[in-house]
Amino acid sequence: MNFKNNFEKSIFEATQAIFGSSAIIEHNKILRIESALFSEVASFSCPPKKEIDVITANIGENPVISLLISCKDFDRSKAEPSNVQEWVAVLNAMSKYSNSAKYFGLVICPSGFTSGCESWATSANIALIPPLKGKRLIYSQSTIVKMFQRAISGFKKRLAFPLEEICRPPHFYDFVFNLTSDFEGFEETTRESGSRYFVLPYNWYSSFSELVQKCIGKKIKRIISSENSLGLQFDDESLFLLEGSRILFGSMPSFSIIKPVEPICYKNISMRICDYAFVNQLVINRTISSAGDFGNYFEFGIDSIMNIGFYPSNQIHIVSTVNPITENDL
């Protein structure tokens, strides 16, 4: 599948993760409306037969409910009212010929929106990310994706309740705003306190809880040890890397170990030095069962019978967790 940029790819993958195979992406699409009798081409004031790029999530059957998503990646430039007007026209055309189907529109622009966008969005019940009412209008793409994930997750749950109210302007706009407005101080707080967790391949700010979701249940393919990093590669090729005080995890298809260095290895509570080959023999093909961040080192539980700890000084510690521990040395 081709994407116009990495941001569009991230938004589509987030949509697909929540709504499954009903999420589709189409580029340069001339919008065609299926009416009860015939197909019509939606016309736009300028120009007619507008071609659009759209991510569509078909998320309901009775009635049919579709979410139409427009991604605007303008670098540092804000989206203009015309960008929101375009989606107003799309939704108006879809609704005109839809019979009983319900359409919701969402426009995403990491660099924010100019002030003229809000009146168009609220009047047509189109949601905007980031929230226009907030003071900060420019966010990193990673934060925008987190906003989007929260918004569509909440919307999916909202569909379990009657739709009448949220279909009336500006309730969908306000619904998404209320779910995303508390991100306003997130990036400033992260910069001030310093972030420890980053998602690969884009090095986006993350958290311990997201790492747990990504790593628990995966099998260990190999230990990674180089001049700059220490960690694990899993059977799905995803990674966990400790680089100084930073922890990186996720997928990086082009990853390779540069300047491999054999780590210093210890075993048991006594911290007895052991061979690197011994540690590999114990952990390869075993499954991650837990995780813990202790500040000066990071530890994984393996098959609930042993722990492996990674230290910034290129050291590994492995210990049995079978009770009584003193009688179950490795």
KOLRO-847460 format. One record per residue (C-alpha): x, z, y; residue in three letters. Coordinates in steps of 0.25 Angstrom, whole numbers, always signed. Example, Ala and Ser with C-alpha at 12.3 -4.5 7.8 and 13.67 -1.06 7.14 Angstrom:
<sites>
[site [+49, +31, -18], "ALA"],
[site [+55, +29, -4], "SER"],
</sites>
This chain:
<sites>
[site [+0, +0, +0], "MET"],
[site [+5, -4, +14], "ASN"],
[site [+5, +6, +26], "PHE"],
[site [+7, +2, +40], "LYS"],
[site [+16, +15, +42], "ASN"],
[site [+19, +28, +35], "ASN"],
[site [+8, +36, +43], "PHE"],
[site [-3, +27, +38], "GLU"],
[site [+2, +29, +24], "LYS"],
[site [+2, +44, +26], "SER"],
[site [-12, +44, +31], "ILE"],
[site [-17, +35, +19], "PHE"],
[site [-10, +43, +9], "GLU"],
[site [-17, +56, +15], "ALA"],
[site [-30, +49, +14], "THR"],
[site [-28, +44, +0], "GLN"],
[site [-24, +58, -4], "ALA"],
[site [-37, +64, +0], "ILE"],
[site [-47, +53, -2], "PHE"],
[site [-40, +46, -14], "GLY"],
[site [-41, +31, -17], "SER"],
[site [-53, +29, -7], "SER"],
[site [-42, +29, +4], "ALA"],
[site [-38, +15, +7], "ILE"],
[site [-30, +9, +18], "ILE"],
[site [-32, -5, +24], "GLU"],
[site [-24, -13, +35], "HIS"],
[site [-29, -24, +44], "ASN"],
[site [-43, -22, +39], "LYS"],
[site [-54, -30, +45], "ILE"],
[site [-65, -19, +44], "LEU"],
[site [-77, -24, +35], "ARG"],
[site [-89, -16, +35], "ILE"],
[site [-98, -16, +22], "GLU"],
[site [-113, -16, +26], "SER"],
[site [-124, -16, +16], "ALA"],
[site [-126, -31, +18], "LEU"],
[site [-113, -37, +22], "PHE"],
[site [-99, -35, +26], "SER"],
[site [-96, -36, +41], "GLU"],
[site [-83, -35, +49], "VAL"],
[site [-82, -24, +59], "ALA"],
[site [-80, -30, +73], "SER"],
[site [-72, -23, +83], "PHE"],
[site [-72, -25, +98], "SER"],
[site [-58, -29, +99], "CYS"],
[site [-54, -37, +91], "PRO"],
[site [-66, -40, +81], "PRO"],
[site [-62, -38, +67], "LYS"],
[site [-52, -27, +69], "LYS"],
[site [-42, -25, +58], "GLU"],
[site [-39, -11, +55], "ILE"],
[site [-30, -2, +47], "ASP"],
[site [-39, +9, +40], "VAL"],
[site [-37, +20, +29], "ILE"],
[site [-51, +22, +23], "THR"],
[site [-55, +34, +14], "ALA"],
[site [-68, +32, +7], "ASN"],
[site [-72, +46, +5], "ILE"],
[site [-87, +47, +2], "GLY"],
[site [-97, +40, -6], "GLU"],
[site [-111, +45, -2], "ASN"],
[site [-110, +42, +9], "PRO"],
[site [-98, +33, +10], "VAL"],
[site [-88, +40, +19], "ILE"],
[site [-75, +33, +24], "SER"],
[site [-64, +38, +32], "LEU"],
[site [-57, +27, +40], "LEU"],
[site [-43, +31, +45], "ILE"],
[site [-35, +24, +56], "SER"],
[site [-20, +27, +57], "CYS"],
[site [-13, +24, +70], "LYS"],
[site [+2, +26, +70], "ASP"],
[site [+6, +23, +84], "PHE"],
[site [+19, +31, +84], "ASP"],
[site [+19, +39, +97], "ARG"],
[site [+7, +31, +104], "SER"],
[site [-7, +38, +103], "LYS"],
[site [-19, +30, +98], "ALA"],
[site [-28, +24, +108], "GLU"],
[site [-43, +24, +109], "PRO"],
[site [-43, +10, +104], "SER"],
[site [-37, +15, +91], "ASN"],
[site [-49, +25, +89], "VAL"],
[site [-59, +14, +94], "GLN"],
[site [-55, +5, +83], "GLU"],
[site [-59, +16, +73], "TRP"],
[site [-72, +18, +80], "VAL"],
[site [-75, +4, +78], "ALA"],
[site [-71, +4, +64], "VAL"],
[site [-80, +16, +61], "LEU"],
[site [-92, +10, +69], "ASN"],
[site [-91, -3, +61], "ALA"],
[site [-90, +4, +48], "MET"],
[site [-102, +14, +51], "SER"],
[site [-110, +2, +56], "LYS"],
[site [-110, -5, +43], "TYR"],
[site [-108, +7, +34], "SER"],
[site [-123, +10, +30], "ASN"],
[site [-121, +25, +26], "SER"],
[site [-106, +26, +25], "ALA"],
[site [-98, +35, +34], "LYS"],
[site [-85, +32, +41], "TYR"],
[site [-76, +41, +47], "PHE"],
[site [-64, +37, +56], "GLY"],
[site [-50, +43, +58], "LEU"],
[site [-39, +38, +67], "VAL"],
[site [-25, +44, +65], "ILE"],
[site [-13, +43, +75], "CYS"],
[site [-1, +52, +74], "PRO"],
[site [+2, +50, +89], "SER"],
[site [-12, +54, +93], "GLY"],
[site [-23, +48, +102], "PHE"],
[site [-25, +45, +116], "THR"],
[site [-37, +53, +123], "SER"],
[site [-46, +42, +123], "GLY"],
[site [-47, +42, +108], "CYS"],
[site [-55, +54, +106], "GLU"],
[site [-68, +49, +112], "SER"],
[site [-68, +37, +103], "TRP"],
[site [-65, +46, +91], "ALA"],
[site [-75, +57, +93], "THR"],
[site [-86, +47, +97], "SER"],
[site [-84, +39, +84], "ALA"],
[site [-81, +51, +75], "ASN"],
[site [-67, +46, +72], "ILE"],
[site [-56, +57, +69], "ALA"],
[site [-42, +57, +76], "LEU"],
[site [-29, +62, +70], "ILE"],
[site [-22, +69, +77], "PRO"],
[site [-34, +77, +84], "PRO"],
[site [-35, +71, +98], "LEU"],
[site [-40, +84, +104], "LYS"],
[site [-27, +91, +100], "GLY"],
[site [-16, +92, +111], "LYS"],
[site [-5, +86, +102], "ARG"],
[site [-8, +71, +99], "LEU"],
[site [+5, +67, +92], "ILE"],
[site [+8, +72, +78], "TYR"],
[site [+18, +69, +67], "SER"],
[site [+12, +59, +57], "GLN"],
[site [+14, +70, +46], "SER"],
[site [+5, +80, +54], "THR"],
[site [-5, +68, +56], "ILE"],
[site [-6, +66, +41], "VAL"],
[site [-8, +81, +39], "LYS"],
[site [-20, +81, +49], "MET"],
[site [-26, +69, +42], "PHE"],
[site [-25, +75, +29], "GLN"],
[site [-32, +87, +34], "ARG"],
[site [-43, +79, +41], "ALA"],
[site [-46, +70, +29], "ILE"],
[site [-46, +82, +19], "SER"],
[site [-56, +89, +28], "GLY"],
[site [-64, +77, +29], "PHE"],
[site [-65, +75, +14], "LYS"],
[site [-70, +90, +13], "LYS"],
[site [-80, +88, +25], "ARG"],
[site [-87, +76, +17], "LEU"],
[site [-93, +87, +8], "ALA"],
[site [-102, +91, +19], "PHE"],
[site [-113, +82, +26], "PRO"],
[site [-107, +71, +35], "LEU"],
[site [-117, +70, +46], "GLU"],
[site [-110, +79, +56], "GLU"],
[site [-96, +74, +54], "ILE"],
[site [-101, +59, +55], "CYS"],
[site [-106, +62, +69], "ARG"],
[site [-95, +61, +80], "PRO"],
[site [-86, +68, +83], "PRO"],
[site [-87, +77, +71], "HIS"],
[site [-77, +69, +62], "PHE"],
[site [-67, +69, +74], "TYR"],
[site [-69, +84, +76], "ASP"],
[site [-68, +86, +61], "PHE"],
[site [-54, +80, +60], "VAL"],
[site [-50, +86, +73], "PHE"],
[site [-53, +100, +68], "ASN"],
[site [-45, +98, +55], "LEU"],
[site [-33, +93, +63], "THR"],
[site [-32, +100, +76], "SER"],
[site [-24, +112, +71], "ASP"],
[site [-12, +102, +68], "PHE"],
[site [-9, +102, +83], "GLU"],
[site [+2, +113, +82], "GLY"],
[site [+7, +109, +68], "PHE"],
[site [+19, +101, +72], "GLU"],
[site [+23, +110, +84], "GLU"],
[site [+23, +122, +74], "THR"],
[site [+30, +114, +64], "THR"],
[site [+41, +110, +73], "ARG"],
[site [+43, +124, +79], "GLU"],
[site [+44, +131, +65], "SER"],
[site [+51, +120, +58], "GLY"],
[site [+46, +113, +46], "SER"],
[site [+51, +115, +32], "ARG"],
[site [+42, +105, +24], "TYR"],
[site [+42, +90, +25], "PHE"],
[site [+35, +79, +18], "VAL"],
[site [+43, +67, +13], "LEU"],
[site [+44, +56, +16], "PRO"],
[site [+41, +58, +31], "TYR"],
[site [+46, +72, +33], "ASN"],
[site [+32, +77, +38], "TRP"],
[site [+30, +91, +40], "TYR"],
[site [+24, +98, +28], "SER"],
[site [+22, +112, +22], "SER"],
[site [+25, +120, +10], "PHE"],
[site [+10, +118, +5], "SER"],
[site [+12, +103, +5], "GLU"],
[site [+25, +104, -2], "LEU"],
[site [+18, +112, -13], "VAL"],
[site [+7, +102, -14], "GLN"],
[site [+17, +91, -16], "LYS"],
[site [+26, +97, -26], "CYS"],
[site [+19, +106, -35], "ILE"],
[site [+16, +100, -48], "GLY"],
[site [+27, +89, -48], "LYS"],
[site [+38, +88, -58], "LYS"],
[site [+52, +88, -54], "ILE"],
[site [+60, +75, -56], "LYS"],
[site [+73, +80, -51], "ARG"],
[site [+81, +90, -42], "ILE"],
[site [+86, +84, -29], "ILE"],
[site [+99, +89, -23], "SER"],
[site [+107, +82, -12], "SER"],
[site [+115, +86, +0], "GLU"],
[site [+103, +88, +9], "ASN"],
[site [+91, +91, -1], "SER"],
[site [+87, +99, -13], "LEU"],
[site [+74, +97, -20], "GLY"],
[site [+66, +90, -31], "LEU"],
[site [+60, +76, -34], "GLN"],
[site [+47, +76, -42], "PHE"],
[site [+42, +67, -52], "ASP"],
[site [+34, +59, -42], "ASP"],
[site [+46, +57, -34], "GLU"],
[site [+42, +67, -23], "SER"],
[site [+52, +77, -17], "LEU"],
[site [+55, +91, -13], "PHE"],
[site [+68, +92, -5], "LEU"],
[site [+74, +104, +2], "LEU"],
[site [+83, +100, +14], "GLU"],
[site [+88, +112, +21], "GLY"],
[site [+76, +119, +26], "SER"],
[site [+67, +107, +25], "ARG"],
[site [+58, +104, +13], "ILE"],
[site [+54, +90, +10], "LEU"],
[site [+44, +85, +0], "PHE"],
[site [+36, +73, -4], "GLY"],
[site [+39, +58, -7], "SER"],
[site [+51, +50, -3], "MET"],
[site [+52, +37, -11], "PRO"],
[site [+66, +33, -7], "SER"],
[site [+72, +47, -9], "PHE"],
[site [+86, +48, -16], "SER"],
[site [+96, +59, -17], "ILE"],
[site [+107, +57, -8], "ILE"],
[site [+120, +65, -11], "LYS"],
[site [+115, +73, -22], "PRO"],
[site [+121, +87, -23], "VAL"],
[site [+120, +96, -35], "GLU"],
[site [+113, +109, -30], "PRO"],
[site [+118, +123, -34], "ILE"],
[site [+108, +129, -44], "CYS"],
[site [+104, +143, -48], "TYR"],
[site [+95, +149, -58], "LYS"],
[site [+87, +161, -61], "ASN"],
[site [+86, +173, -51], "ILE"],
[site [+101, +176, -53], "SER"],
[site [+104, +163, -46], "MET"],
[site [+114, +159, -57], "ARG"],
[site [+120, +146, -54], "ILE"],
[site [+116, +135, -64], "CYS"],
[site [+118, +120, -66], "ASP"],
[site [+110, +109, -58], "TYR"],
[site [+107, +102, -71], "ALA"],
[site [+101, +115, -77], "PHE"],
[site [+91, +116, -65], "VAL"],
[site [+87, +101, -67], "ASN"],
[site [+85, +103, -82], "GLN"],
[site [+75, +115, -78], "LEU"],
[site [+67, +108, -67], "VAL"],
[site [+66, +93, -70], "ILE"],
[site [+52, +88, -75], "ASN"],
[site [+46, +102, -72], "ARG"],
[site [+34, +104, -62], "THR"],
[site [+34, +111, -48], "ILE"],
[site [+24, +123, -49], "SER"],
[site [+26, +130, -36], "SER"],
[site [+34, +130, -24], "ALA"],
[site [+40, +141, -14], "GLY"],
[site [+47, +140, -1], "ASP"],
[site [+56, +152, +2], "PHE"],
[site [+63, +147, +15], "GLY"],
[site [+77, +147, +10], "ASN"],
[site [+73, +139, -3], "TYR"],
[site [+62, +132, -9], "PHE"],
[site [+57, +135, -23], "GLU"],
[site [+48, +127, -33], "PHE"],
[site [+42, +133, -46], "GLY"],
[site [+43, +124, -58], "ILE"],
[site [+33, +124, -69], "ASP"],
[site [+30, +139, -65], "SER"],
[site [+43, +143, -74], "ILE"],
[site [+54, +141, -64], "MET"],
[site [+57, +140, -49], "ASN"],
[site [+68, +131, -42], "ILE"],
[site [+73, +134, -28], "GLY"],
[site [+79, +125, -18], "PHE"],
[site [+89, +130, -8], "TYR"],
[site [+94, +123, +5], "PRO"],
[site [+108, +125, +0], "SER"],
[site [+106, +116, -11], "ASN"],
[site [+104, +126, -21], "GLN"],
[site [+93, +127, -32], "ILE"],
[site [+88, +140, -39], "HIS"],
[site [+80, +139, -52], "ILE"],
[site [+73, +151, -58], "VAL"],
[site [+63, +154, -70], "SER"],
[site [+50, +160, -66], "THR"],
[site [+46, +164, -80], "VAL"],
[site [+44, +179, -81], "ASN"],
[site [+51, +188, -83], "PRO"],
[site [+61, +180, -74], "ILE"],
[site [+73, +188, -78], "THR"],
[site [+71, +184, -92], "GLU"],
[site [+69, +169, -90], "ASN"],
[site [+81, +164, -83], "ASP"],
[site [+84, +149, -83], "LEU"],
</sites>
